[in-house]
Amino acid sequence: FGGICGGICGGGGAAVAQGSGASSGSSGCVSFLVPNDRSPRVIGKAGAGLKAIREACGMKVEAKPEVEGGGTEPIACRLSMSGTMDQIHVAFAVALKRAYPEEERVTATLRIPSEWAGRAIGKGAENLKKARNIGVVSQVGREKYFHPVTGVEERPVTLEGPTESLPQALAIMLGLGEGALV
């Protein structure tokens, strides 16, 4: 696995601007933790899948092994999506379709900058409720992680529900609203 994920995108990452506004023009980095058995589908042969994602959204997308707790074994492939909220939304939708082409329901784990946690949840948990209304159970965890390249503090986000609804739930949590389209 390390060869697939790390070999395709090996090398350094770029510093990421952290926007605090909720507009579609705000920028930042959201990571999708692609399970080890799904990463070859997302990355594609010789990186063709990553290229397709980059072309669909016009932004930087990198794949690197995700290792936790000082371990050496990758637990997943971290797909870091750096760009505007709209671009992140599109990149996640394309990556999700590549990872789960035939599954009707899935659970996706993402990492968002900690400063976005309040926005993702919404006032009175409004955004979590909106996601639930489209059939997606979403949670923002309290655990803190650090992006391995940028060092930005992150919080985990779990989205569980119909595969086709997960990108819409992420759009709601990013502040793009319920009308965001892929």
C-alpha positions as CSV (number, residue, x, y, z in Angstrom):
1,F,0.0,0.0,0.0
2,G,2.7,2.5,0.9
3,G,4.1,2.1,-2.6
4,I,0.8,2.9,-4.2
5,C,-0.2,5.9,-2.1
6,G,3.3,7.3,-1.2
7,G,4.9,6.4,-4.5
8,I,2.4,8.2,-6.7
9,C,2.6,11.5,-4.8
10,G,5.8,11.3,-3.0
11,G,7.5,14.5,-2.3
12,G,6.6,17.6,-0.3
13,G,3.3,19.3,-0.1
14,A,2.4,22.9,-0.4
15,A,1.5,25.3,2.4
16,V,-2.2,25.8,2.4
17,A,-4.1,29.1,3.0
18,Q,-6.6,28.8,5.7
19,G,-9.8,30.8,5.0
20,S,-12.2,31.5,7.8
21,G,-15.2,32.7,5.8
22,A,-17.9,30.4,4.6
23,S,-18.0,31.6,1.0
24,S,-17.3,29.3,-1.9
25,G,-14.2,31.4,-2.6
26,S,-12.7,30.7,0.8
27,S,-9.8,28.2,0.6
28,G,-8.3,25.6,2.7
29,C,-7.5,21.9,2.9
30,V,-9.8,19.0,3.6
31,S,-8.5,15.4,3.7
32,F,-10.4,12.3,2.7
33,L,-9.1,9.2,4.4
34,V,-9.5,6.6,1.7
35,P,-9.4,3.0,3.0
36,N,-6.3,1.0,2.0
37,D,-8.3,-1.4,-0.2
38,R,-9.9,1.5,-2.0
39,S,-6.9,3.7,-2.7
40,P,-5.8,2.1,-5.9
41,R,-9.2,2.9,-7.4
42,V,-8.9,6.6,-6.4
43,I,-5.2,7.0,-7.4
44,G,-5.5,4.9,-10.6
45,K,-2.8,3.5,-12.7
46,A,0.3,5.7,-12.8
47,G,-1.8,8.4,-11.0
48,A,-4.5,8.7,-13.7
49,G,-7.2,8.8,-11.1
50,L,-5.6,11.7,-9.2
51,K,-5.1,13.5,-12.5
52,A,-8.8,13.0,-13.3
53,I,-9.8,14.5,-9.9
54,R,-7.4,17.5,-10.4
55,E,-8.9,18.1,-13.9
56,A,-12.5,17.9,-12.6
57,C,-11.9,20.5,-9.9
58,G,-8.9,22.5,-11.0
59,M,-7.1,22.2,-7.7
60,K,-4.2,20.5,-5.9
61,V,-4.9,17.0,-4.8
62,E,-2.2,14.8,-3.1
63,A,-2.2,11.3,-1.8
64,K,0.0,10.2,1.0
65,P,-0.1,7.2,3.5
66,E,-1.9,8.1,6.7
67,V,0.0,6.7,9.8
68,E,-1.3,7.3,13.4
69,G,0.2,7.1,16.8
70,G,3.8,6.9,15.8
71,G,3.2,3.7,13.9
72,T,4.7,2.7,10.6
73,E,1.8,0.9,9.0
74,P,-0.5,3.1,7.0
75,I,-4.1,3.0,8.2
76,A,-5.5,4.7,5.1
77,C,-4.5,6.9,2.2
78,R,-4.9,10.6,3.0
79,L,-6.2,12.4,-0.1
80,S,-5.5,16.1,0.7
81,M,-7.7,18.5,-1.3
82,S,-6.4,22.1,-1.3
83,G,-8.5,24.8,-2.9
84,T,-11.8,26.7,-2.6
85,M,-14.8,25.2,-0.9
86,D,-16.4,24.6,-4.3
87,Q,-13.3,22.8,-5.5
88,I,-13.0,20.7,-2.4
89,H,-16.7,19.7,-2.8
90,V,-16.2,18.6,-6.4
91,A,-12.9,16.8,-5.6
92,F,-14.6,14.8,-2.8
93,A,-17.5,13.9,-5.0
94,V,-15.2,12.6,-7.8
95,A,-12.9,10.7,-5.3
96,L,-15.9,9.2,-3.6
97,K,-17.3,7.9,-6.9
98,R,-13.9,6.4,-7.7
99,A,-13.5,4.8,-4.3
100,Y,-17.1,3.4,-4.1
101,P,-18.4,3.0,-7.7
102,E,-21.1,0.4,-6.8
103,E,-21.8,0.9,-3.1
104,E,-25.2,2.5,-2.2
105,R,-24.2,3.4,1.4
106,V,-20.8,4.2,2.7
107,T,-19.0,5.8,5.6
108,A,-16.4,8.4,4.8
109,T,-13.8,9.8,7.2
110,L,-12.5,13.3,6.5
111,R,-10.3,15.8,8.4
112,I,-11.1,19.5,8.4
113,P,-9.1,22.3,10.0
114,S,-10.1,22.6,13.6
115,E,-11.1,26.3,13.1
116,W,-13.8,25.0,10.8
117,A,-15.4,22.7,13.3
118,G,-18.0,25.3,14.5
119,R,-19.0,26.1,10.9
120,A,-19.3,22.4,10.1
121,I,-21.6,21.8,13.0
122,G,-23.6,25.0,12.6
123,K,-25.5,27.1,15.1
124,G,-27.5,24.8,17.3
125,A,-26.2,21.8,15.2
126,E,-28.1,23.2,12.2
127,N,-25.7,21.8,9.6
128,L,-25.7,18.3,11.1
129,K,-29.5,18.4,11.1
130,K,-29.6,19.5,7.4
131,A,-27.3,16.6,6.6
132,R,-29.5,14.2,8.5
133,N,-32.5,15.5,6.4
134,I,-30.8,14.2,3.2
135,G,-30.1,10.9,4.9
136,V,-26.5,11.4,6.1
137,V,-25.5,11.0,9.7
138,S,-22.5,13.3,10.2
139,Q,-20.3,13.8,13.2
140,V,-17.5,16.2,14.0
141,G,-15.1,14.5,16.5
142,R,-13.3,16.1,19.4
143,E,-10.0,14.4,18.7
144,K,-7.2,16.6,17.4
145,Y,-4.8,15.6,14.6
146,F,-2.2,17.5,12.7
147,H,-1.9,17.6,8.9
148,P,1.4,15.8,8.2
149,V,2.6,18.4,5.6
150,T,1.1,21.7,6.7
151,G,1.0,21.1,10.5
152,V,-2.5,22.6,10.7
153,E,-4.6,21.2,13.6
154,E,-7.5,19.1,12.3
155,R,-10.7,17.5,13.6
156,P,-12.2,14.3,12.2
157,V,-15.6,14.3,10.3
158,T,-17.5,11.2,9.7
159,L,-20.2,11.1,7.0
160,E,-22.4,8.0,6.8
161,G,-25.3,7.5,4.4
162,P,-26.2,7.1,0.7
163,T,-23.1,7.5,-1.4
164,E,-24.7,10.0,-3.7
165,S,-25.7,12.2,-0.7
166,L,-22.3,12.4,1.0
167,P,-20.9,15.2,-1.2
168,Q,-24.0,17.3,-0.6
169,A,-23.6,16.8,3.2
170,L,-20.0,18.0,2.9
171,A,-21.2,21.0,1.0
172,I,-23.6,21.9,3.8
173,M,-20.8,21.5,6.4
174,L,-18.4,23.7,4.3
175,G,-21.0,26.4,4.2
176,L,-21.9,26.1,0.6
177,G,-25.6,25.3,1.4
178,E,-28.0,22.6,0.3
179,G,-28.1,23.8,-3.3
180,A,-24.5,23.0,-4.1
181,L,-24.2,20.8,-7.2
182,V,-21.5,18.5,-8.4
